[in-house]
C-alpha cells in the first residue's frame, strides 16, 4: 500500500523557496492568508538544466518526469512540501490533474485509513498552492469557490454607498500579477472591481446577482457598457468581477466638482456622455429571438452612480474619454419586444431618475404590477444628461440649486409625491417639471459658444427624452440625431476621438435649438405658460367637445383643466359643479364653427359671452364679457354688457378630432393643448357616471362617443383605468375591478363594446334618473374619497331627475356629504372633483344644474356659500 512506503526525504530547497515567495491573499471568511502562485512553482521546477522534478521523485515510484511536468506539477509541489511524493502515482493512475484542483474529497482514492490520513494532509496543504486564477481560457461564470480557496488580492479599497442602498460592497482590488492572464481584461491592468452582494444579510440579493449575470450574458460585449470579467460564489457571498473605472462613477466626478473647463474639454465630455445612448440601444436590440425576432431588456436604474467614467489618453477630458453603463442588478429578463417596445416589468430603480410611468405615487400601488415600457430608460438617461449640463455650466452649486427647485415645485404643486419619496424627481408623475427645463436652458445659455453643442444636447433631451413615453424615439434614432448634428458642427473631425479643430465657418444662431431640425411637430407651437381647458357642449348634433389652451390671467385650473377650485374657510376645497343656461344668445361662438356652442373657461359663472362675426374674425380677440343680475335663483341667467376681458387665444380639439386621431393611431400630444392638459392634471383616477334613464336614450350615441373620447384622452393619466358607472345600477363598475387593475392592458374597443351591450340589453329603464340614489350608492364606498388617490367624477346627464322641484335637496345633500368627507380627510385642493356634463336642451334639467351651481348652500348659510366660493364657473354648459 502507498502509505507503507518509507517517507520521502523533504526537499528543503523547494520548501525554503515556497516560504520566501508566499504572498498575501484573502480566503472566503475574509481572513488574510498566504499562498504561492502555480506560476512561480512551475518556474522553479522547470529551471533549465537542473532536472528538479526528476531528482525529487521517489525512486521507488515509476513515474515519468515529463508526465508530471505536463499535467501534475502543482499536485507534485504539494506532495513535495508534505514529503509524500509517493502519492503522485495515485493521482496519475486516477487521472486527477492540476486543472481539477482543489481536491475536496479526501476519500477520492479509497477508504484505506492510511490513504485517507495522507489525503487529508494533502487537502489541508493544497490551499497554499491553489489560489483562484483568473484566465480567459477558463471563464468564471457563477462558479462556486470553496471557502478556503484564496483570492489573490494584493490590496483592496472597500466602499459601501447609500446610492445602492448598501445592497453590495464595492471592492477595488489589485490582483497579484501572476494570478491572471494579460488578455483576461481589456485594460491589462491588475486593478479590477469585486462587487460583492450582501447575500449573507439578505437572501433576496441572490436574485439581483443572477439578474446582473444574466444581463451580462446577453450583452456579451459593448464599448459603452462596463466589461464583465467573471462571477463566483464563495461562502454564501456572491461576486461580480468587473473592469475598474479609474475616475469612479459620474456621481463621484460631480463631487470632485471639476467639470470640463474649455470648449474642447466640453466637447469630449458631451460626446462621451451622449454615447451612453449606444449602451441603451445595445440592451434593447439583442436579437436572438425566434426567426431573429428583436429581443431586449430594461436597465431600470440609470443614474449618475451607475455610470462609470474612463479618462482620455491625454488627461481626463481628452481623446478617448468615455462613460459606461454599469449595475444591471435591477435589469429585467430578456424578452421579445413588440412594435411598442413594451416590456411587462415593474420598476425597481432609483425614484429620483425614474420615469413618470414607472412612479408609484400612491400606497395602494405598492402591491400592483405596473407595465413599464423599455423607453423608461430613455427618460432616466435624459435626467442624467439634463443634470450633467447643469453641472458643466455651474458646478455642484448649480446642481444643488436645481435639486432644490425640483423639491420646491413638487412640494408646492404635487405634495403627494413627497410622501411617495418622489420629492426629488424630475417629473410631476406625468411630465417633466418646468424647473427642470428652465435649469438646463439656463445652463445652455451660460455655455453657449460658436458651436453650441450643449444646445444640441439640451434640445434632444427636452424634445425627445423628457417627454411622455409614447413620444420617446428609439435609442438608435436618438444617437443618429445627435451624431448627425455633431458631425455638422465638427465636419472635419469625423469621430470624436480625433483632435479638436476649429469649428465650421458657418454661423450658428444663438437659439438653443440644434442646427438641424429636431423634427418637432408644426403643431407644437403651444406655449408652456398656457393652461389647458376641457370644453363641453350639449345640444344634439352640434356639440363639440374641446381641449383648449388659454392664457387668461384669471384662470386657476383644477385637475381636469377647469376653473373649479373653491376653498373652504379652513383652506380645503370643494370642486364645483356649474352648468350654465341657454338663453338670449348668451353663448360663446367659435370663429368658423357655424355658431356651434362651446364651454368657456377661466371666466366667472356670471360671465357668459357671445361674439359678433366681425369680432371673431380677429385673431386672438376675446369676446366681450357680459355680467348682470339673475332674476331668479334657479332660472337661466340674463346678462348685460359690462366689461372687456383681457385678450386670450384658444386652441381647440373636438370630439371628432379625438376620434379621428384614435382611428389613425396618432399620438395624443399632437392634439392642441393635450400636453399642458396632462401637466396640469397630474395622475388621478376617473369615474364616469352615465345617466342611462329612458330620457337619455335618444342621446345614447352622442354620450358614448363623448365618453369614449374622454377615456382615450385620460386613460394614460389614470392610476388604474377609468371606471364607468350607470345610474341604473351604480354599484356595478365597468370594466370589472380585475380588468381595471390591468390598466392599459384593457383595450378601448373592449370597453366600447361593453358599454354598447349594457345600453342595448337594458330591458326597462326608469323614465327619469334617480341621481341622488345613484350618487349615494357610489359614494357609500368610503375609499372613493381618499387623500392618497385623487379622483375626478364626471356625470353625463340631461338633468331630468326624480325628486320633485329644481331645488330639491337630494343631490345637494349627497354633494354636501362628500364635502364633509373631504374636510374630515383633509383632502387637498385638487384631491376630489365633481363635474356635470350636460346633454340635450331640457330647460328643467338645465335649471336644476344651474341651481346647484349658483344657489345650493351645501349644508350652510349664504355666507358659508360665499366662503366656499361656489359659483365661480367650474364649467359652463351651453345647449
N, C-alpha and C positions, 0 to 999 in steps of 0.2 A: 504494500500500500504506500501511497505517496508520502503519507505522514511519517512512515518508518524510516525514510531516508535520513541520513545524517544532516543536521542543519548546515545550510550553506554558510560559508565564511562571509561576513559582512564586507561589502565593498566600501571601505572607508573613504576612498577618494570621491566616489559618487555622492555619498551621504554628506560629506563636507560641502560639496558643490551645491547640493539642494539647500542646505541650511543658509549658505551665503546668498542664494538667489531668491529666497522667499519674498513674496510681495504681499501688501495688504489687500484685503477684499472684504466683502460682507456676505454673510450667509442668510438663509431665509428667515432667521429670527432677528435679523438686524444687527447681529453681533459682528465685531471686527475679528477676522481670522486671517491666516496666512496661507499662501499657496505658491506653487511654481507652475508656470505655463508649460504645456506639452511641447511648445515650440522650442523652449530653452533646453529641455531634457533631450529632445531629439537632436539638437545641435551638439550637445555634449557627447552623446553616444556615437554620432556619425563623424566625429573629428577624424580627419583624413590620416591614414597610415597607422592608426593606433588599435584597430580591431577590438574596440572596447566591449562590444556585445559578445563576441566570441570568447573573450577572456573571462567574462562574468558568468557564462553559462556553466552550470554544474556538469562536470564531466560524465556523471552517471546518467545524464539526460541526453537523449539523442534528438536534439532539436537544432535545426539549421539557423544560423545567424541571419541569413538573408530573409527567411520567413518571418523572424521576429522583427526585423527592421521594416518590413513592408506593412505589417498589419498588427503587430503586438508590442510595439516599442513602449507605449505608455504603460501597458499592463506589466511589462518586464521591469520598468522603472519602479513600480510599486513593490514588486516582488523582491527586487534587489534591496530596496530601502528596508523591507521587512526581513531580509536574509532568508527568503524562501523561494529561490529561483526554481526549485524543483517543481513548483506548481504550474510552471509555464506549459508543461505538456498537457495538463488538464484543460487549459484554455484552448490550446491548439486542437486537441482531439475533439472538443465540443464546438469548435468554430466560433468561439466568443472573442471578438476582436475589439480593437481600441474604439472604433466608432460606436460600439454598443455600450460603452461605459456611460454612466456608472452602473455597477452591478448592485442590484437591490435585494436579490435573494441569495443568502449565504448557503442555501441548500441546493443551489443550482446544479452542482456537480455530484450530488448524492447525499445520503443521510449518515454516512460514517462519522462517528463522533470526532475523530481527529481531523477529518476533512472539514467538517462544519466549523471546528475551532479555528483552523487555519484560514478559512474563508471569511470568518468574522473579523479576523485581524486585517485581512485584505480590504474588506468593506469599510472598516474604520479608517484605514490609512488612505484610501483612494481619493478622498475629498481634497487632500492636499495637492493631488496631481490632476484633478479633473474639474477645473473651473468651467464656467459657462463660456463658450467661444462663439462669437457672432460671425457667421460666414454666409456669403451669398450662395455658396454651393449647398448649404444645408439651411434653407429658410426656416425661421422660427415663427410658426403661426399657431397661436393658442397652445403652445407646448406646456406640458406640466413638468416643472423642475422640482427635484427633491429638495426638501427643506435644508439639507446640509450642503447642497452644492453651492459653490462660492461664486458670487457675482464679481467679475474682475473690475471693481470700481476703485480707481486710484484716488479720486477726490469727488466730492459732490456738494452741491448747494441746494438746500431744500426750501421750497416755498409752498405755502397753502394760502390761497386768496379767497376773499369774500365773493369775488366775481363769479366763481364757480361753486359757491355755497359749500366749500370745503368737502366736496364730494371726491376730490382727488388731491394727491400730493405731487407736486412737480419737482422732480429731482434732475437738476442739470449736472450730469455726471461726466467725469473724464475717465475713459477706459484705459487700461494698460494696453500699450500699443501692440503687444504680441498676442492679444486675445480677440482680435477682429481682423477681417480681411480689408485690404486697402480699397477694394472695389465694392465693399459692402454698403458704404454710404457715399452719396454723391459728393459730399464735401471732403471726403478722405481725411477727416479730422477726428481726433479721439473724443471730442465732446458731443454727446447726444443727450436726449431727454428721456428719462424714465417717468412716464406718467402712471402713478400708482393709484388705482381706485381703492377707496376705503371700504372694501367689501368685508373686512373684519368687523367694521362697525355697523354697516348696513348691507344686508344680503341683496337688496334690490339693485345695488350698484353693479352687481354682476351683469345684469341685463344691459346697463349702459356700456360696459366693456364689450359685450358681444355686439351691441349696435355699432359701436365705433369700428370694431374689427370688420364687421360685415360691410360697412361703408367703404373702408379702405380696400377690401377685396374687390368691390365693384369698380372703384375708381382706378385701380391699378397704378397709374402714374399720371401726374399733371403738374406742369411747371408752376401753377398758381395755387396748388394745394400742398400742405406740408407733407414731406416724404415719410411714408410708413416704412419702418425698418424691421419690425417684428413685434410679437406679443407673446407673453408667457404668464403662467400662474405658478406661484410658489407660496406654500404655507398659507393658503386661502387668501393670498393677496394677488390681485390681477394687475398686470403691467402692459402698457403700450410703449414701444421703443420708437422714438420719432427723431427726425433731424432737429438740430438746435438752431434757433434764430439768434444770432449774436446781439441784435438790438432788442430782443424781447418782443412783447406784444405792442400793438398800436396804442393801447392804453398806457403802457409804460413809457412809450415815446412821448405821449401827451404830458405825462407827469414830469418828464425831464424838461419839458417846455422849451425846446429849441427847434422851432419849426424852420422849414426852408426859408432862407433869407433873401435870395436873389431870384430873378425870373428864371434863370437856368435851373436852379435847385428846385423851384416850384414845378417846373415842367417835368423833371424826373419824378418828383413826389406824386403829382397828379396822374401821370401816366401809369406809374406803378400801382397806385391805388385803384384806378379805374380798371386795371387788368384783373381785379377780383371778379369782375363780371364773367370772365372766362372760367373761373372756378365754379360759379353757379351754373354756367352753361354746361360744364362737364357733368355735374351730378344730375342735371335734368335731361341729359341726352346720352344715356349709357348704351342704348341698343341692346341687343341680345335677347329680345323677346321673340315669341313665335313669329315666324315669317319676317324677321328683322323689325318687329314692332318696337317703337320707341318706348324705352323704359327710363326710370329715374327715381330720385327720392329728394326729400326736402331736408335741409340742414336744421332749420327751426331755431337756431340760436346764434345768428350772426350779430356780432357786436365787437367793439374795439379790443376787448380782452381775448377774443377768439381769432384775431387776425395777427399774424406774425410778420415781423419786419426784418428784411435782409438788406444789408448795406450794399452800395455800389462798390466798384473796384477802386475808385479814386476818392473815397470818402463816403459818408453816409448818403447824401443826396447826389449821386453821380451815376455814371454809366453802370447799368446792372442793378440799380435799386429795384427792389421787388417786395410785394406783400403777398402773403399766402394765407389761405383759409385753413383753419385748424378746428379741433374739438368737435368731433362728429358723434359724441355720445348721446345727443338728442335726435340724431338723424332717424328718419323713417326708413322702413324697409323698402327695397326696390320693388317697383310695381309698374305695370303698363300705364302709359299716360295717354289719355284721350285728347281730343282736339282742344278741350277747355283747360288742359293741364291741371286737372283737379286730382289731388291725392287725398283719399279719405283718412286723414290723420288728425290728431288733436295737437294742441300747442303745448310744448314743454319748455320753451325758451325764456329768455330774459324779457320782463314786461316792459322795460324802457324802450327797447328797439323792436318789439313785436308789432305786427301789422294790425290794423283795426279789426279785420275779420277774425283774427286769432285771439282777440282780447276777451276776457271774462269779467265783465263789469259787475255782474250780479251773482250773489252767493249761490243761487239755485243752479247756476251754470257749472258749478264745480264738479258735478257728477254727470254732466251731459257731454257727449262727444260732439264736437263741432267740426264739420268737414272744413279743412283749411286748404286753400289752393297752394300749389307749389310757388306761385308768384308772391307768397308772403315773404319768401327770402329776398325778393327784389325790393320790397318795402324796407326790410331791415337794412339791406345794403344801402338804400337811399338815405336812411337815417345816418348811417356811418359816414357817407360821403358829405352830407349836409353839415354834420358836426366837424368833420375834418376841414372843410372850407372855413368854418368859423375859427378853428384853432390856428390854421395857417395865417389868417388875417389878424387875429387879435390875441393869440396865445391862450393860456388857460383862463385868464381873466375873462375873456370873451365867452369861453365855453361855460364857465360858471354862471355868467350873466344870462346866457341863452337857456341854461337849465332852470335858472330862477324864473325867467319869463314864462317857460312852459308850466312850471308849478303854479305860478300866479294865474295864468289863463285857465288852467284846469280847475283850480280851487274856486275861481270866480264864476265860471260858466258851466263846469261839469264836475260838481263836487262828488258825485257818486264814484267817479274814477279814483278818488283819493282812497276811499275805503277798500277798493279792489287792488290797491298797490299799483295803480296806474297813474300816480300823480306826477311822474317824471317823463311820461311817454311823449311821443311826437304827434299824437292824434287825439281826437275827441270821441273815439270809438266809431268814427265814420270817415273822417277826412283829416288831412294834415292841419295842425294848429296854425293859426295865422301868424303867430310869433315865430314859428319855425321858418316859414317862408321869408319873413322880414329879416331874421337874423342872417340867413345865408345871402339874402340880397345885399344887406349891409356889408357883409364880408367881401362880396364880389366888387362892390363899389370901391372898397379900400385897396383891393388887389389889382384893379384894372390897369393893364399895361397895353402895349401896342398889339399884342396878340390875343389877349382876353381869353386864355384857355380856361381860367376859373369860371368865366361867364358861360362857356360851353358846358362845363360840368354842372353848374347851377341850373341851367335851362333843362338839361337832361333829367336831373333829379326832380325838379319842380313839375315838369310836364309829362314825364314818363314813369317815374318811380314812386313818388309820394302821391299817388292817385288811387282811386278805387281799384280793387284787384282785377276787375274785368277790363280795365283800361291799361293795365301794365303789359308791355310787349314782352317778347321772349328775350332771354339774355343775349342770344346771337344778334338779334335786332339792335339791342342797346349797344353792344360792342361795335357793330357796324356803324351806328350813328356817331359814336364818339370817335372811332378811329378815322372815319372819313373826314370829320372836322379837324382832327389832329393833323392829318396829312395835308389838309387845306391850309392850316396855319403854319405848318413846317414842311413845305413841299420838298425841300432839298435834303431833309433829314432821313426820310424813309422811316426806318424803325427807330424806336425810342432809344435804343442803345447807341445810336450814332452820336457823335459830338455835337452839341448845340451850335447853331449858326444864326445869322441874322434872320429876323422874321421877314416875310414877304413884303414887298413894297406896297402892295395894295392896302389901302387904309381900311381899318375895321372900325365900324361905328362904335359909339360909346355905350350903346344899349347892351343890356346883359345878354340878350338872345345870341345864340351862336351864329356864325357867319353863314351857315347853311340852314335852311328851314327845318324846324323840328317836326314838321308835319301836323301842326296844330289845326284843328278844325276851324274853317272860316266862320263857323257859328260861335266860336268861343270868345266872343267879344264881351261877354258878361263880366262886369266889374266885381271885385271882391267886396266893395262897400255896399253893393246892392243886396237887398234882402228878398228871400223867396216868399211867395204868397200862393195859396191854393184858392182858386176861384170856382164857384159853382153857380149854376143857374137852374131853373126849374121848369119852364114851360115845355110841353111835349113837342119834340121835333125840332126845336130851335135852340135848345140849350147847348152851351159849350163849356165843358169843364176845363179849367185852365190852371196851369202853374205859371206864375208870372214873377217878374222881378220889379222892385221899386226902390227908389232912394228917398222915399218920403221921409222927412225928418221926424215926423211924429210917430212913425211906426215902431212898435215894440212887440216883436213877434213871439208867439208861443211856440211849442214844439212842433206844431203842424205848419208853421209858417204863417199862422193867422194872428191878427191882433186880438188877443183874447185873455190877457192876464189881468186879473182883478185881485189885489192884495187884501188879505184880512187885516183887521185892526192890529193883530199881533204879528203881522208880517207874512202870514201864509195866504195862499191864493185860492180863488175859485176860478176855474176855467169856464168861460162864459158861453152861453148859447144865445145867438141873436139873429133870428130871421128878420128880414125887413119886408115890408109890404109893397105890393104893386099898386100904384095909384098916381093919377095925374101926370103920367110920363116921367116919374121920378126914377129913371133908370139910366145908368151909365152906359153909353154906347161905345163900341169899338169901331174905329175907322175901318171901312171896308168889310164889315161883318153883317151888312144888311140889317142894321139895328138889332142884332142879336144881343140879349141882355147878358150881363156878367156880374160877378161878385166883385165888389170894391173893397180893398184892404187899406189899413193904415188911416182910416177916417173914423170919426165918431159915428155912432149908430144913427144920429140925427142928421148926418151929412150925406144925403143921397144925391147923386149928381146926374145930370143929363146934358149932353152937348149938342150943339148945332152942327150941321155938316161942314160949315166953313171952319169951325173951331177944330174939328177932328182932323182936318187936313193938314194941320201944322205939326211937324214932328216935335215930340217932347212936350206938347201942350197938355196941361192938366185941365180938365173940365171945370167950369165954375162950380163953386160949392154953395149949397143951399142949406139953410137951417130954419127952423121955425117951431112954434108950439104944436103940441099934439092935442087935438080936441078931445080925445077920449083915451083912457089908459090902454085900451086894447084894440083901438081902431088903427088902421094904417095911417102912416104919417102924411101930413101935408106940409110941405116945406116952402120957404120963400128964399129968394137970393139974399145972401148976406156978405160973403167974403170970398176972396180968391185964395186958393191953396197954393203952396209952393209948387214949382214945376217938378214933374217926375216923368219917368219913362217906364213903360211896361213891355215885357216880352211875354208872349202868350203861347201856351201849349194846350191844345184842346183834347177832349176825349178821343176824337178822331185821329189826332196826331199820335196819341199814345198807342191806340190800337194799330195804326199803320206801322209804327216803329216796332211793335211786337211781332207783327207778321213778317217784317223784313229782318227780324232778329238783330235790329240795330242796337247800339249801345245807348243806355238811358241818358248818359251825361250829355248827349247831343241835343236833348230836349232843352229848350230855353229855360234857364233858371233852376234846372234839376240839381246841379252840384251844390248850389248855395241853399237850396231847399233841404238837401241832406245835411249840410253843415249845421244849419240852424236847428234841425230836428234832433239830431243825435239818435242813439239807439233807444228803442222803446217797443212796447207791444201794442198791437192794434186790434180793436174789437169792432167789427162792423155789424150793427143791429139793423135788420131789414124788416120793415113793416110789410108783411105778406097777407094783410087782410084783403077782403074782397074789393074794397075801394081802391086798392093799389094794383089790381090785376091788369088793367089796361096800360099801366106804366111798367109792367114786368120787364120787357125787353130793354127799355131805357135804364132801369135801375141796375139790371145785371151787367150791362155794358159799362156803366159808371163804376160799379163795384169791381169788376174785373180790371178795369184800367187803373183804379187806385191801388188794388192789391199788387198788381205788377210793378207799380212805382215804389211801393213801400216794403215789399216782401224782403228785400235785402237789408233793410234797416230794422226789421222786426227781430226781436230777441229769440223767437222760435219760428212761428209762422202766423200771419194774420188769421184771427179766428172770426167766424161768422155765426151769428145767432139770428133766428127768425122769431118774430114776436108770437107766432102761433105755438111755438114750443121752445121757449127761451132757455131752458136748462140744457138743451142739446146743442153741442158746438160742432161746427164744420171748419176744417177737417177734424176727425176724431183726435183725441189727445195724443195718441201714439204717432199718428201721421204728422201732427203739428210739431212734435219733438224732433221729427226727421228733418225739419226745416226745409232747406232748399231742395231736398230730395222729392218733395211733394210738388208735382207739376201743376202749372196753371190750367192746362187742358183738363186734368183730372178734377180740379176744383170747379171749373166752369160746368162740366158735365154733371157733377154732383148737385150744384145749385139749380140747374135746369130741371133735373129729375125731381128735386124737392118740390118745386113750384108746380110742376105738371102733375105730380102724384098727390097734391093736396086736394083731397076729395071735397072737403067742405070747410071753407074759411069763414071766419067771423066777418060780418059786414063792415064793422069798424074795429080798429085795433084797440085792445086794452093795454095802452102803453105803460100805465102805472104797474099793472101786474107783471108785464114783461121785464121792466127795469128792476122791479123788486126781486124777481126771481134771479136775475143776473147778478145783482149786487148783494144777494144774500150770501154769496161766497165771499167771506171776509178777506181772502187772499187776493182778490182782484184789486182792491185799493191797497197797494203795497209800496212803501217808500223805496224798497230795493228794486222795484220793477215799474218804471214809468210806463204809463198806459194812456192811450187815446181812444175814446169811444166815439164812433161816428154813427149816427142814427139816420137811416134813409126812410123818409116818411112824407106823407102829404098833409099831416097834421089832423086828419079826421079820426079822432079817438073817442072811445067811450068815456063817459064820466061827466056828462052834464055841461054846464056853461064853460065859456072860454077860460074863465079864471078859476076853474076847479082846482083845488089844491093837491090833487093826486100826484101828478108828475112833479110838481113843485116840491111836494113833500119828499118824494124819492131823492131828488137832487139835494134837498136840504140834508137828508141823512148822509149822503155821500160827502157833502161838505163837512159834516160833523166828523166823519171818519178821517177825512184829510187833516182836520185840526188835531184830532187825537193822536194821529200817527206822525204829525209834523211833516207832512208832505211838502216837498219843495215846490217852487213856483211853476215848474213845468212837469210836476210829478203825475198829475192826472187831469185829463181834459174831456169835456163834453162838447159835441158839436152835432147839431141837427142839420141834415142836408135835405132841403125841401124839393118835392116834385109836385107837378100839377099846379092848378090855379084855384083850388078851393079856398074861398075867402075866409070861411070859419077856421080852416086849418092854418092859414097864414096868420090870422088874427091871434090864434091860440099861441103860436110860437112867438109872435110879437109881444104878447103879454108876458111870456116867460123872460123875454129879453129886457123889456122896458119897465115892467111893473111888479113882477113877482118879488116878494120880500125875503124868501128863503129863510123863514123862521125868525125874522127880526123886524125891526121898525124901518120906516122910511130912512131915518138917519143911519141905521145899520146898513141898509142897502147902499147908501151913498158911500159909506166907508168900504163896503165890498167893492165898489167901483163897477157894479153891474150896469150893463147898457152901453159899454164902450165899443160896441160893434165888433164882436168876435168874428162873425161872418154876416154879410148882408145877402140874403137870399132873395133874388128877384124872379118873378114869374117870366 
